Amino acid sequence: MPTGMAEEQAPFYGDAGTRPMIETTLTRPFRDEAFRRQVRFAYDNRCAVSGLKLINGGGRPEVQAAHIKPVASEGPDSVRNGIALSGTLHWMFDRGLISIDDDFRILRAGGVPDDEARLIRPEAQLMLPDDDTLRPHPSFLKFHRERVFKG
């Protein structure tokens, strides 16, 4: 028995010593795998807000493809509706703590702690794909600012 425990731990598992299995059904909008690959490629696997290009030990990029106009709001799986973001910045973007103006400046909602704000490039300018036709579309940016951003 581990030190400091008053009684023997009861096993969580069933008689066979295995974790019980449950079956669930999930209904959610389809997310196209090609969207993730194309957005990552357009941004050279680099976070557009922080500028970081993180590759894990297996050679896989850690950057994520975020929808500007969310899938839940019927945002399309188009590169022009995508932006490459690190996990924390993706979370902040989805919750409206950061957004992007029409000149691709990064906007910060009031109350964003300084620790999180340090993830944003000092010039607060979005890193963009070299190909102009892959840059975020103004209508998606406007939707995000008006419906998601808390600034």
N, CA, C and O atoms as a GROMACS GRO file, in nm:
protein
  604
    1MET      N    1   0.085  -0.118   0.000
    1MET     CA    2   0.000   0.000   0.000
    1MET      C    3   0.089   0.124   0.000
    1MET      O    4   0.184   0.132   0.078
    2PRO      N    5   0.060   0.223  -0.088
    2PRO     CA    6   0.140   0.345  -0.093
    2PRO      C    7   0.136   0.419   0.040
    2PRO      O    8   0.036   0.417   0.112
    3THR      N    9   0.246   0.484   0.072
    3THR     CA   10   0.257   0.560   0.196
    3THR      C   11   0.151   0.669   0.202
    3THR      O   12   0.126   0.737   0.102
    4GLY      N   13   0.088   0.685   0.317
    4GLY     CA   14  -0.008   0.791   0.338
    4GLY      C   15  -0.151   0.755   0.301
    4GLY      O   16  -0.241   0.837   0.319
    5MET      N   17  -0.175   0.633   0.250
    5MET     CA   18  -0.312   0.594   0.215
    5MET      C   19  -0.369   0.514   0.331
    5MET      O   20  -0.304   0.422   0.382
    6ALA      N   21  -0.489   0.548   0.373
    6ALA     CA   22  -0.550   0.487   0.490
    6ALA      C   23  -0.603   0.347   0.463
    6ALA      O   24  -0.610   0.265   0.555
    7GLU      N   25  -0.641   0.319   0.343
    7GLU     CA   26  -0.699   0.187   0.314
    7GLU      C   27  -0.652   0.137   0.178
    7GLU      O   28  -0.601   0.213   0.097
    8GLU      N   29  -0.670   0.010   0.156
    8GLU     CA   30  -0.634  -0.052   0.028
    8GLU      C   31  -0.722   0.005  -0.082
    8GLU      O   32  -0.843   0.022  -0.063
    9GLN      N   33  -0.663   0.035  -0.197
    9GLN     CA   34  -0.739   0.087  -0.310
    9GLN      C   35  -0.825  -0.023  -0.372
    9GLN      O   36  -0.776  -0.133  -0.398
   10ALA      N   37  -0.951   0.006  -0.396
   10ALA     CA   38  -1.040  -0.088  -0.464
   10ALA      C   39  -1.012  -0.080  -0.613
   10ALA      O   40  -0.993   0.029  -0.667
   11PRO      N   41  -1.008  -0.196  -0.680
   11PRO     CA   42  -0.982  -0.192  -0.825
   11PRO      C   43  -1.098  -0.128  -0.900
   11PRO      O   44  -1.215  -0.151  -0.868
   12PHE      N   45  -1.064  -0.047  -1.001
   12PHE     CA   46  -1.165   0.018  -1.083
   12PHE      C   47  -1.219  -0.078  -1.188
   12PHE      O   48  -1.335  -0.069  -1.227
   13TYR      N   49  -1.136  -0.169  -1.232
   13TYR     CA   50  -1.170  -0.256  -1.344
   13TYR      C   51  -1.262  -0.370  -1.304
   13TYR      O   52  -1.272  -0.407  -1.187
   14GLY      N   53  -1.330  -0.424  -1.405
   14GLY     CA   54  -1.422  -0.535  -1.384
   14GLY      C   55  -1.349  -0.662  -1.344
   14GLY      O   56  -1.228  -0.661  -1.323
   15ASP      N   57  -1.424  -0.771  -1.334
   15ASP     CA   58  -1.370  -0.900  -1.290
   15ASP      C   59  -1.254  -0.948  -1.376
   15ASP      O   60  -1.162  -1.012  -1.325
   16ALA      N   61  -1.258  -0.918  -1.506
   16ALA     CA   62  -1.152  -0.966  -1.596
   16ALA      C   63  -1.027  -0.879  -1.587
   16ALA      O   64  -0.927  -0.909  -1.653
   17GLY      N   65  -1.030  -0.772  -1.509
   17GLY     CA   66  -0.913  -0.685  -1.497
   17GLY      C   67  -0.896  -0.590  -1.614
   17GLY      O   68  -0.789  -0.532  -1.631
   18THR      N   69  -1.000  -0.573  -1.694
   18THR     CA   70  -0.992  -0.483  -1.809
   18THR      C   71  -1.088  -0.366  -1.790
   18THR      O   72  -1.188  -0.376  -1.720
   19ARG      N   73  -1.055  -0.259  -1.853
   19ARG     CA   74  -1.140  -0.139  -1.845
   19ARG      C   75  -1.268  -0.165  -1.924
   19ARG      O   76  -1.263  -0.219  -2.035
   20PRO      N   77  -1.384  -0.128  -1.868
   20PRO     CA   78  -1.510  -0.148  -1.942
   20PRO      C   79  -1.511  -0.067  -2.071
   20PRO      O   80  -1.451   0.041  -2.076
   21MET      N   81  -1.576  -0.116  -2.173
   21MET     CA   82  -1.586  -0.049  -2.303
   21MET      C   83  -1.727   0.006  -2.319
   21MET      O   84  -1.826  -0.060  -2.284
   22ILE      N   85  -1.736   0.130  -2.372
   22ILE     CA   86  -1.866   0.187  -2.404
   22ILE      C   87  -1.864   0.228  -2.550
   22ILE      O   88  -1.758   0.255  -2.606
   23GLU      N   89  -1.980   0.234  -2.612
   23GLU     CA   90  -1.991   0.274  -2.751
   23GLU      C   91  -2.067   0.405  -2.757
   23GLU      O   92  -2.171   0.420  -2.693
   24THR      N   93  -2.015   0.501  -2.835
   24THR     CA   94  -2.082   0.629  -2.852
   24THR      C   95  -2.095   0.661  -2.999
   24THR      O   96  -2.018   0.612  -3.082
   25THR      N   97  -2.192   0.743  -3.032
   25THR     CA   98  -2.210   0.792  -3.167
   25THR      C   99  -2.194   0.943  -3.163
   25THR      O  100  -2.253   1.009  -3.078
   26LEU      N  101  -2.116   0.996  -3.254
   26LEU     CA  102  -2.088   1.139  -3.257
   26LEU      C  103  -2.128   1.194  -3.393
   26LEU      O  104  -2.093   1.138  -3.497
   27THR      N  105  -2.201   1.303  -3.392
   27THR     CA  106  -2.238   1.370  -3.516
   27THR      C  107  -2.178   1.509  -3.513
   27THR      O  108  -2.210   1.590  -3.425
   28ARG      N  109  -2.091   1.537  -3.608
   28ARG     CA  110  -2.029   1.668  -3.617
   28ARG      C  111  -1.996   1.695  -3.763
   28ARG      O  112  -1.991   1.602  -3.843
   29PRO      N  113  -1.973   1.821  -3.799
   29PRO     CA  114  -1.941   1.852  -3.939
   29PRO      C  115  -1.813   1.781  -3.984
   29PRO      O  116  -1.717   1.769  -3.907
   30PHE      N  117  -1.812   1.736  -4.106
   30PHE     CA  118  -1.695   1.670  -4.164
   30PHE      C  119  -1.582   1.771  -4.177
   30PHE      O  120  -1.604   1.885  -4.220
   31ARG      N  121  -1.462   1.730  -4.141
   31ARG     CA  122  -1.344   1.815  -4.156
   31ARG      C  123  -1.250   1.748  -4.255
   31ARG      O  124  -1.205   1.635  -4.234
   32ASP      N  125  -1.221   1.818  -4.361
   32ASP     CA  126  -1.140   1.764  -4.470
   32ASP      C  127  -0.993   1.763  -4.431
   32ASP      O  128  -0.936   1.868  -4.398
   33GLU      N  129  -0.931   1.647  -4.435
   33GLU     CA  130  -0.788   1.632  -4.404
   33GLU      C  131  -0.702   1.716  -4.498
   33GLU      O  132  -0.596   1.765  -4.459
   34ALA      N  133  -0.747   1.732  -4.622
   34ALA     CA  134  -0.671   1.812  -4.719
   34ALA      C  135  -0.660   1.957  -4.672
   34ALA      O  136  -0.559   2.022  -4.699
   35PHE      N  137  -0.762   2.009  -4.604
   35PHE     CA  138  -0.757   2.146  -4.551
   35PHE      C  139  -0.637   2.163  -4.460
   35PHE      O  140  -0.560   2.258  -4.475
   36ARG      N  141  -0.619   2.071  -4.367
   36ARG     CA  142  -0.506   2.078  -4.273
   36ARG      C  143  -0.373   2.078  -4.348
   36ARG      O  144  -0.286   2.161  -4.321
   37ARG      N  145  -0.358   1.986  -4.440
   37ARG     CA  146  -0.232   1.976  -4.516
   37ARG      C  147  -0.205   2.102  -4.598
   37ARG      O  148  -0.093   2.152  -4.601
   38GLN      N  149  -0.309   2.152  -4.666
   38GLN     CA  150  -0.291   2.269  -4.754
   38GLN      C  151  -0.260   2.396  -4.675
   38GLN      O  152  -0.177   2.476  -4.717
   39VAL      N  153  -0.326   2.414  -4.560
   39VAL     CA  154  -0.297   2.533  -4.478
   39VAL      C  155  -0.156   2.526  -4.423
   39VAL      O  156  -0.082   2.624  -4.427
   40ARG      N  157  -0.119   2.411  -4.372
   40ARG     CA  158   0.019   2.395  -4.320
   40ARG      C  159   0.120   2.424  -4.430
   40ARG      O  160   0.219   2.494  -4.407
   41PHE      N  161   0.097   2.372  -4.549
   41PHE     CA  162   0.188   2.393  -4.661
   41PHE      C  163   0.196   2.542  -4.698
   41PHE      O  164   0.305   2.594  -4.720
   42ALA      N  165   0.080   2.609  -4.705
   42ALA     CA  166   0.076   2.750  -4.744
   42ALA      C  167   0.158   2.837  -4.648
   42ALA      O  168   0.218   2.936  -4.689
   43TYR      N  169   0.160   2.799  -4.520
   43TYR     CA  170   0.232   2.875  -4.418
   43TYR      C  171   0.368   2.814  -4.385
   43TYR      O  172   0.430   2.850  -4.285
   44ASP      N  173   0.414   2.721  -4.468
   44ASP     CA  174   0.544   2.657  -4.449
   44ASP      C  175   0.558   2.595  -4.309
   44ASP      O  176   0.665   2.600  -4.248
   45ASN      N  177   0.448   2.538  -4.260
   45ASN     CA  178   0.445   2.472  -4.128
   45ASN      C  179   0.487   2.566  -4.015
   45ASN      O  180   0.540   2.522  -3.913
   46ARG      N  181   0.461   2.695  -4.033
   46ARG     CA  182   0.500   2.798  -3.936
   46ARG      C  183   0.374   2.866  -3.882
   46ARG      O  184   0.281   2.895  -3.957
   47CYS      N  185   0.373   2.892  -3.753
   47CYS     CA  186   0.262   2.964  -3.690
   47CYS      C  187   0.261   3.107  -3.743
   47CYS      O  188   0.362   3.177  -3.734
   48ALA      N  189   0.149   3.151  -3.796
   48ALA     CA  190   0.138   3.283  -3.856
   48ALA      C  191   0.140   3.396  -3.754
   48ALA      O  192   0.166   3.510  -3.789
   49VAL      N  193   0.112   3.365  -3.627
   49VAL     CA  194   0.107   3.467  -3.523
   49VAL      C  195   0.239   3.475  -3.446
   49VAL      O  196   0.288   3.585  -3.419
   50SER      N  197   0.295   3.361  -3.410
   50SER     CA  198   0.420   3.361  -3.332
   50SER      C  199   0.544   3.356  -3.420
   50SER      O  200   0.651   3.402  -3.379
   51GLY      N  201   0.531   3.301  -3.538
   51GLY     CA  202   0.645   3.282  -3.627
   51GLY      C  203   0.722   3.153  -3.601
   51GLY      O  204   0.819   3.123  -3.670
   52LEU      N  205   0.678   3.077  -3.500
   52LEU     CA  206   0.749   2.954  -3.464
   52LEU      C  207   0.721   2.841  -3.563
   52LEU      O  208   0.608   2.823  -3.609
   53LYS      N  209   0.826   2.766  -3.594
   53LYS     CA  210   0.815   2.648  -3.679
   53LYS      C  211   0.864   2.531  -3.594
   53LYS      O  212   0.985   2.505  -3.585
   54LEU      N  213   0.771   2.461  -3.531
   54LEU     CA  214   0.804   2.352  -3.440
   54LEU      C  215   0.782   2.219  -3.510
   54LEU      O  216   0.672   2.191  -3.559
   55ILE      N  217   0.885   2.137  -3.513
   55ILE     CA  218   0.877   2.003  -3.573
   55ILE      C  219   0.908   1.904  -3.461
   55ILE      O  220   1.010   1.917  -3.394
   56ASN      N  221   0.820   1.806  -3.441
   56ASN     CA  222   0.842   1.711  -3.331
   56ASN      C  223   0.950   1.610  -3.367
   56ASN      O  224   1.002   1.611  -3.478
   57GLY      N  225   0.984   1.523  -3.273
   57GLY     CA  226   1.091   1.426  -3.291
   57GLY      C  227   1.068   1.330  -3.407
   57GLY      O  228   1.164   1.275  -3.462
   58GLY      N  229   0.941   1.311  -3.446
   58GLY     CA  230   0.909   1.224  -3.559
   58GLY      C  231   0.906   1.297  -3.691
   58GLY      O  232   0.872   1.239  -3.794
   59GLY      N  233   0.942   1.426  -3.691
   59GLY     CA  234   0.944   1.504  -3.814
   59GLY      C  235   0.810   1.565  -3.851
   59GLY      O  236   0.795   1.620  -3.960
   60ARG      N  237   0.711   1.556  -3.763
   60ARG     CA  238   0.578   1.608  -3.792
   60ARG      C  239   0.567   1.752  -3.740
   60ARG      O  240   0.608   1.780  -3.628
   61PRO      N  241   0.511   1.843  -3.822
   61PRO     CA  242   0.494   1.981  -3.775
   61PRO      C  243   0.386   1.988  -3.668
   61PRO      O  244   0.285   1.919  -3.676
   62GLU      N  245   0.409   2.072  -3.568
   62GLU     CA  246   0.314   2.088  -3.458
   62GLU      C  247   0.211   2.198  -3.486
   62GLU      O  248   0.118   2.214  -3.408
   63VAL      N  249   0.225   2.271  -3.595
   63VAL     CA  250   0.131   2.377  -3.628
   63VAL      C  251  -0.004   2.316  -3.670
   63VAL      O  252  -0.009   2.210  -3.731
   64GLN      N  253  -0.111   2.386  -3.635
   64GLN     CA  254  -0.246   2.339  -3.665
   64GLN      C  255  -0.310   2.431  -3.768
   64GLN      O  256  -0.272   2.547  -3.782
   65ALA      N  257  -0.408   2.378  -3.840
   65ALA     CA  258  -0.485   2.458  -3.936
   65ALA      C  259  -0.613   2.504  -3.867
   65ALA      O  260  -0.700   2.423  -3.837
   66ALA      N  261  -0.623   2.634  -3.843
   66ALA     CA  262  -0.742   2.691  -3.777
   66ALA      C  263  -0.834   2.750  -3.883
   66ALA      O  264  -0.788   2.813  -3.979
   67HIS      N  265  -0.964   2.730  -3.865
   67HIS     CA  266  -1.062   2.795  -3.951
   67HIS      C  267  -1.084   2.937  -3.899
   67HIS      O  268  -1.098   2.959  -3.779
   68ILE      N  269  -1.087   3.033  -3.990
   68ILE     CA  270  -1.114   3.173  -3.952
   68ILE      C  271  -1.264   3.187  -3.926
   68ILE      O  272  -1.304   3.230  -3.818
   69LYS      N  273  -1.345   3.152  -4.024
   69LYS     CA  274  -1.490   3.139  -4.002
   69LYS      C  275  -1.511   2.995  -3.960
   69LYS      O  276  -1.488   2.904  -4.040
   70PRO      N  277  -1.554   2.972  -3.837
   70PRO     CA  278  -1.560   2.835  -3.784
   70PRO      C  279  -1.648   2.740  -3.865
   70PRO      O  280  -1.744   2.781  -3.930
   71VAL      N  281  -1.613   2.613  -3.859
   71VAL     CA  282  -1.692   2.508  -3.923
   71VAL      C  283  -1.835   2.511  -3.868
   71VAL      O  284  -1.931   2.491  -3.942
   72ALA      N  285  -1.848   2.536  -3.737
   72ALA     CA  286  -1.981   2.540  -3.674
   72ALA      C  287  -2.068   2.652  -3.733
   72ALA      O  288  -2.190   2.647  -3.723
   73SER      N  289  -2.004   2.753  -3.793
   73SER     CA  290  -2.076   2.863  -3.858
   73SER      C  291  -2.075   2.846  -4.009
   73SER      O  292  -2.095   2.942  -4.084
   74GLU      N  293  -2.052   2.724  -4.052
   74GLU     CA  294  -2.048   2.685  -4.194
   74GLU      C  295  -1.933   2.749  -4.270
   74GLU      O  296  -1.945   2.782  -4.388
   75GLY      N  297  -1.821   2.765  -4.201
   75GLY     CA  298  -1.700   2.811  -4.268
   75GLY      C  299  -1.645   2.700  -4.357
   75GLY      O  300  -1.643   2.584  -4.315
   76PRO      N  301  -1.602   2.733  -4.477
   76PRO     CA  302  -1.555   2.631  -4.571
   76PRO      C  303  -1.414   2.581  -4.541
   76PRO      O  304  -1.336   2.648  -4.473
   77ASP      N  305  -1.382   2.464  -4.591
   77ASP     CA  306  -1.248   2.408  -4.583
   77ASP      C  307  -1.167   2.461  -4.701
   77ASP      O  308  -1.126   2.386  -4.790
   78SER      N  309  -1.144   2.592  -4.700
   78SER     CA  310  -1.068   2.661  -4.804
   78SER      C  311  -0.943   2.720  -4.739
   78SER      O  312  -0.950   2.769  -4.626
   79VAL      N  313  -0.832   2.715  -4.807
   79VAL     CA  314  -0.709   2.773  -4.752
   79VAL      C  315  -0.730   2.920  -4.717
   79VAL      O  316  -0.671   2.968  -4.621
   80ARG      N  317  -0.814   2.991  -4.792
   80ARG     CA  318  -0.841   3.133  -4.765
   80ARG      C  319  -0.923   3.152  -4.638
   80ARG      O  320  -0.935   3.264  -4.588
   81ASN      N  321  -0.980   3.042  -4.586
   81ASN     CA  322  -1.049   3.045  -4.458
   81ASN      C  323  -0.965   2.977  -4.351
   81ASN      O  324  -1.017   2.934  -4.248
   82GLY      N  325  -0.836   2.967  -4.374
   82GLY     CA  326  -0.748   2.899  -4.280
   82GLY      C  327  -0.630   2.984  -4.243
   82GLY      O  328  -0.590   3.075  -4.315
   83ILE      N  329  -0.574   2.949  -4.129
   83ILE     CA  330  -0.452   3.013  -4.082
   83ILE      C  331  -0.377   2.909  -4.000
   83ILE      O  332  -0.438   2.834  -3.924
   84ALA      N  333  -0.246   2.904  -4.016
   84ALA     CA  334  -0.164   2.808  -3.941
   84ALA      C  335  -0.129   2.868  -3.806
   84ALA      O  336  -0.073   2.977  -3.797
   85LEU      N  337  -0.165   2.795  -3.699
   85LEU     CA  338  -0.142   2.844  -3.563
   85LEU      C  339  -0.090   2.733  -3.474
   85LEU      O  340  -0.123   2.616  -3.492
   86SER      N  341  -0.007   2.771  -3.376
   86SER     CA  342   0.035   2.676  -3.274
   86SER      C  343  -0.087   2.644  -3.188
   86SER      O  344  -0.187   2.716  -3.193
   87GLY      N  345  -0.080   2.538  -3.109
   87GLY     CA  346  -0.194   2.494  -3.030
   87GLY      C  347  -0.252   2.601  -2.939
   87GLY      O  348  -0.373   2.621  -2.938
   88THR      N  349  -0.169   2.670  -2.864
   88THR     CA  350  -0.218   2.773  -2.772
   88THR      C  351  -0.280   2.890  -2.846
   88THR      O  352  -0.385   2.940  -2.806
   89LEU      N  353  -0.216   2.934  -2.954
   89LEU     CA  354  -0.270   3.046  -3.031
   89LEU      C  355  -0.398   3.006  -3.105
   89LEU      O  356  -0.486   3.089  -3.123
   90HIS      N  357  -0.409   2.881  -3.147
   90HIS     CA  358  -0.533   2.830  -3.207
   90HIS      C  359  -0.646   2.840  -3.104
   90HIS      O  360  -0.756   2.885  -3.136
   91TRP      N  361  -0.617   2.798  -2.982
   91TRP     CA  362  -0.716   2.805  -2.874
   91TRP      C  363  -0.758   2.950  -2.851
   91TRP      O  364  -0.877   2.979  -2.837
   92MET      N  365  -0.661   3.041  -2.846
   92MET     CA  366  -0.691   3.183  -2.824
   92MET      C  367  -0.774   3.241  -2.939
   92MET      O  368  -0.866   3.319  -2.916
   93PHE      N  369  -0.741   3.203  -3.061
   93PHE     CA  370  -0.813   3.252  -3.180
   93PHE      C  371  -0.957   3.202  -3.178
   93PHE      O  372  -1.050   3.280  -3.202
   94ASP      N  373  -0.976   3.073  -3.150
   94ASP     CA  374  -1.111   3.015  -3.148
   94ASP      C  375  -1.198   3.077  -3.039
   94ASP      O  376  -1.320   3.082  -3.053
   95ARG      N  377  -1.138   3.123  -2.931
   95ARG     CA  378  -1.213   3.183  -2.821
   95ARG      C  379  -1.223   3.334  -2.830
   95ARG      O  380  -1.276   3.399  -2.740
   96GLY      N  381  -1.173   3.391  -2.939
   96GLY     CA  382  -1.187   3.533  -2.962
   96GLY      C  383  -1.093   3.622  -2.884
   96GLY      O  384  -1.118   3.741  -2.869
   97LEU      N  385  -0.985   3.564  -2.832
   97LEU     CA  386  -0.888   3.644  -2.757
   97LEU      C  387  -0.791   3.718  -2.849
   97LEU      O  388  -0.731   3.818  -2.810
   98ILE      N  389  -0.777   3.667  -2.971
   98ILE     CA  390  -0.700   3.738  -3.074
   98ILE      C  391  -0.779   3.731  -3.204
   98ILE      O  392  -0.862   3.642  -3.224
   99SER      N  393  -0.753   3.826  -3.293
   99SER     CA  394  -0.814   3.828  -3.425
   99SER      C  395  -0.717   3.897  -3.521
   99SER      O  396  -0.603   3.925  -3.485
  100ILE      N  397  -0.763   3.925  -3.642
  100ILE     CA  398  -0.677   3.983  -3.746
  100ILE      C  399  -0.756   4.090  -3.819
  100ILE      O  400  -0.871   4.068  -3.857
  101ASP      N  401  -0.695   4.207  -3.839
  101ASP     CA  402  -0.765   4.312  -3.913
  101ASP      C  403  -0.739   4.295  -4.063
  101ASP      O  404  -0.667   4.204  -4.105
  102ASP      N  405  -0.798   4.383  -4.143
  102ASP     CA  406  -0.787   4.370  -4.289
  102ASP      C  407  -0.647   4.397  -4.342
  102ASP      O  408  -0.617   4.363  -4.457
  103ASP      N  409  -0.561   4.458  -4.260
  103ASP     CA  410  -0.421   4.481  -4.298
  103ASP      C  411  -0.330   4.373  -4.239
  103ASP      O  412  -0.208   4.386  -4.237
  104PHE      N  413  -0.393   4.266  -4.190
  104PHE     CA  414  -0.324   4.149  -4.133
  104PHE      C  415  -0.246   4.182  -4.006
  104PHE      O  416  -0.147   4.116  -3.974
  105ARG      N  417  -0.291   4.285  -3.933
  105ARG     CA  418  -0.236   4.312  -3.801
  105ARG      C  419  -0.309   4.224  -3.700
  105ARG      O  420  -0.429   4.201  -3.711
  106ILE      N  421  -0.235   4.176  -3.602
  106ILE     CA  422  -0.291   4.088  -3.500
  106ILE      C  423  -0.354   4.175  -3.391
  106ILE      O  424  -0.289   4.263  -3.335
  107LEU      N  425  -0.481   4.148  -3.363
  107LEU     CA  426  -0.556   4.222  -3.262
  107LEU      C  427  -0.565   4.139  -3.135
  107LEU      O  428  -0.574   4.016  -3.141
  108ARG      N  429  -0.561   4.206  -3.022
  108ARG     CA  430  -0.567   4.141  -2.892
  108ARG      C  431  -0.687   4.191  -2.815
  108ARG      O  432  -0.709   4.312  -2.804
  109ALA      N  433  -0.765   4.100  -2.760
  109ALA     CA  434  -0.877   4.139  -2.676
  109ALA      C  435  -0.824   4.192  -2.544
  109ALA      O  436  -0.717   4.151  -2.499
  110GLY      N  437  -0.898   4.283  -2.483
  110GLY     CA  438  -0.859   4.332  -2.352
  110GLY      C  439  -0.857   4.218  -2.252
  110GLY      O  440  -0.940   4.127  -2.258
  111GLY      N  441  -0.764   4.224  -2.160
  111GLY     CA  442  -0.758   4.122  -2.057
  111GLY      C  443  -0.673   4.001  -2.092
  111GLY      O  444  -0.662   3.908  -2.011
  112VAL      N  445  -0.613   3.998  -2.211
  112VAL     CA  446  -0.523   3.887  -2.244
  112VAL      C  447  -0.396   3.906  -2.160
  112VAL      O  448  -0.328   4.008  -2.172
  113PRO      N  449  -0.365   3.808  -2.075
  113PRO     CA  450  -0.246   3.822  -1.989
  113PRO      C  451  -0.118   3.839  -2.069
  113PRO      O  452  -0.106   3.790  -2.182
  114ASP      N  453  -0.022   3.909  -2.010
  114ASP     CA  454   0.105   3.935  -2.077
  114ASP      C  455   0.178   3.806  -2.116
  114ASP      O  456   0.243   3.802  -2.220
  115ASP      N  457   0.167   3.701  -2.035
  115ASP     CA  458   0.233   3.574  -2.069
  115ASP      C  459   0.185   3.522  -2.203
  115ASP      O  460   0.265   3.478  -2.285
  116GLU      N  461   0.054   3.526  -2.226
  116GLU     CA  462   0.000   3.480  -2.353
  116GLU      C  463   0.033   3.578  -2.466
  116GLU      O  464   0.061   3.538  -2.578
  117ALA      N  465   0.030   3.707  -2.435
  117ALA     CA  466   0.060   3.809  -2.536
  117ALA      C  467   0.202   3.797  -2.588
  117ALA      O  468   0.230   3.838  -2.701
  118ARG      N  469   0.294   3.742  -2.508
  118ARG     CA  470   0.433   3.726  -2.553
  118ARG      C  471   0.445   3.626  -2.668
  118ARG      O  472   0.549   3.621  -2.734
  119LEU      N  473   0.340   3.545  -2.692
  119LEU     CA  474   0.343   3.450  -2.803
  119LEU      C  475   0.325   3.521  -2.938
  119LEU      O  476   0.354   3.464  -3.043
  120ILE      N  477   0.276   3.644  -2.934
  120ILE     CA  478   0.251   3.721  -3.056
  120ILE      C  479   0.380   3.790  -3.099
  120ILE      O  480   0.451   3.848  -3.016
  121ARG      N  481   0.411   3.782  -3.228
  121ARG     CA  482   0.531   3.847  -3.281
  121ARG      C  483   0.534   3.994  -3.239
  121ARG      O  484   0.429   4.059  -3.237
  122PRO      N  485   0.652   4.048  -3.205
  122PRO     CA  486   0.661   4.186  -3.154
  122PRO      C  487   0.596   4.290  -3.245
  122PRO      O  488   0.536   4.386  -3.197
  123GLU      N  489   0.607   4.272  -3.376
  123GLU     CA  490   0.548   4.370  -3.468
  123GLU      C  491   0.398   4.350  -3.485
  123GLU      O  492   0.332   4.428  -3.554
  124ALA      N  493   0.343   4.244  -3.423
  124ALA     CA  494   0.199   4.214  -3.428
  124ALA      C  495   0.144   4.211  -3.570
  124ALA      O  496   0.030   4.252  -3.595
  125GLN      N  497   0.224   4.162  -3.662
  125GLN     CA  498   0.185   4.150  -3.803
  125GLN      C  499   0.183   4.002  -3.837
  125GLN      O  500   0.277   3.928  -3.808
  126LEU      N  501   0.074   3.957  -3.899
  126LEU     CA  502   0.058   3.817  -3.937
  126LEU      C  503   0.162   3.777  -4.042
  126LEU      O  504   0.186   3.853  -4.136
  127MET      N  505   0.221   3.660  -4.027
  127MET     CA  506   0.308   3.606  -4.132
  127MET      C  507   0.214   3.543  -4.236
  127MET      O  508   0.125   3.466  -4.201
  128LEU      N  509   0.234   3.576  -4.361
  128LEU     CA  510   0.142   3.536  -4.466
  128LEU      C  511   0.206   3.441  -4.567
  128LEU      O  512   0.328   3.439  -4.581
  129PRO      N  513   0.123   3.362  -4.636
  129PRO     CA  514   0.177   3.280  -4.746
  129PRO      C  515   0.235   3.370  -4.854
  129PRO      O  516   0.186   3.481  -4.877
  130ASP      N  517   0.339   3.322  -4.920
  130ASP     CA  518   0.400   3.398  -5.030
  130ASP      C  519   0.300   3.418  -5.144
  130ASP      O  520   0.301   3.522  -5.209
  131ASP      N  521   0.216   3.318  -5.167
  131ASP     CA  522   0.116   3.323  -5.274
  131ASP      C  523  -0.004   3.405  -5.226
  131ASP      O  524  -0.076   3.364  -5.135
  132ASP      N  525  -0.025   3.522  -5.288
  132ASP     CA  526  -0.136   3.611  -5.249
  132ASP      C  527  -0.272   3.542  -5.255
  132ASP      O  528  -0.362   3.577  -5.179
  133THR      N  529  -0.289   3.446  -5.344
  133THR     CA  530  -0.418   3.379  -5.359
  133THR      C  531  -0.449   3.284  -5.244
  133THR      O  532  -0.560   3.230  -5.237
  134LEU      N  533  -0.354   3.263  -5.154
  134LEU     CA  534  -0.375   3.175  -5.039
  134LEU      C  535  -0.390   3.253  -4.908
  134LEU      O  536  -0.409   3.193  -4.803
  135ARG      N  537  -0.382   3.383  -4.915
  135ARG     CA  538  -0.393   3.466  -4.794
  135ARG      C  539  -0.537   3.470  -4.744
  135ARG      O  540  -0.631   3.451  -4.822
  136PRO      N  541  -0.556   3.495  -4.614
  136PRO     CA  542  -0.692   3.499  -4.560
  136PRO      C  543  -0.782   3.597  -4.634
  136PRO      O  544  -0.743   3.710  -4.664
  137HIS      N  545  -0.904   3.552  -4.663
  137HIS     CA  546  -1.000   3.636  -4.735
  137HIS      C  547  -1.062   3.738  -4.639
  137HIS      O  548  -1.096   3.703  -4.526
  138PRO      N  549  -1.076   3.863  -4.683
  138PRO     CA  550  -1.131   3.967  -4.595
  138PRO      C  551  -1.268   3.934  -4.536
  138PRO      O  552  -1.297   3.972  -4.422
  139SER      N  553  -1.353   3.864  -4.610
  139SER     CA  554  -1.487   3.833  -4.557
  139SER      C  555  -1.480   3.738  -4.438
  139SER      O  556  -1.560   3.750  -4.345
  140PHE      N  557  -1.385   3.644  -4.439
  140PHE     CA  558  -1.369   3.553  -4.326
  140PHE      C  559  -1.310   3.626  -4.206
  140PHE      O  560  -1.349   3.602  -4.092
  141LEU      N  561  -1.213   3.716  -4.232
  141LEU     CA  562  -1.154   3.795  -4.124
  141LEU      C  563  -1.260   3.883  -4.059
  141LEU      O  564  -1.265   3.896  -3.937
  142LYS      N  565  -1.345   3.944  -4.141
  142LYS     CA  566  -1.453   4.030  -4.090
  142LYS      C  567  -1.549   3.947  -4.004
  142LYS      O  568  -1.589   3.992  -3.896
  143PHE      N  569  -1.585   3.829  -4.050
  143PHE     CA  570  -1.673   3.742  -3.971
  143PHE      C  571  -1.612   3.714  -3.834
  143PHE      O  572  -1.680   3.724  -3.732
  144HIS      N  573  -1.485   3.680  -3.833
  144HIS     CA  574  -1.418   3.648  -3.707
  144HIS      C  575  -1.418   3.768  -3.613
  144HIS      O  576  -1.448   3.754  -3.494
  145ARG      N  577  -1.386   3.886  -3.666
  145ARG     CA  578  -1.383   4.007  -3.582
  145ARG      C  579  -1.522   4.040  -3.526
  145ARG      O  580  -1.535   4.078  -3.410
  146GLU      N  581  -1.625   4.025  -3.609
  146GLU     CA  582  -1.759   4.064  -3.569
  146GLU      C  583  -1.832   3.960  -3.484
  146GLU      O  584  -1.915   3.996  -3.401
  147ARG      N  585  -1.803   3.832  -3.505
  147ARG     CA  586  -1.882   3.727  -3.439
  147ARG      C  587  -1.805   3.646  -3.334
  147ARG      O  588  -1.865   3.583  -3.247
  148VAL      N  589  -1.672   3.650  -3.341
  148VAL     CA  590  -1.592   3.566  -3.250
  148VAL      C  591  -1.506   3.652  -3.157
  148VAL      O  592  -1.501   3.626  -3.037
  149PHE      N  593  -1.442   3.753  -3.211
  149PHE     CA  594  -1.346   3.836  -3.136
  149PHE      C  595  -1.415   3.907  -3.021
  149PHE      O  596  -1.526   3.958  -3.036
  150LYS      N  597  -1.348   3.910  -2.907
  150LYS     CA  598  -1.401   3.974  -2.786
  150LYS      C  599  -1.336   4.109  -2.760
  150LYS      O  600  -1.337   4.158  -2.647
  151GLY      N  601  -1.280   4.169  -2.862
  151GLY     CA  602  -1.209   4.296  -2.847
  151GLY      C  603  -1.297   4.415  -2.869
  151GLY      O  604  -1.251   4.528  -2.859
   0.00000   0.00000   0.00000
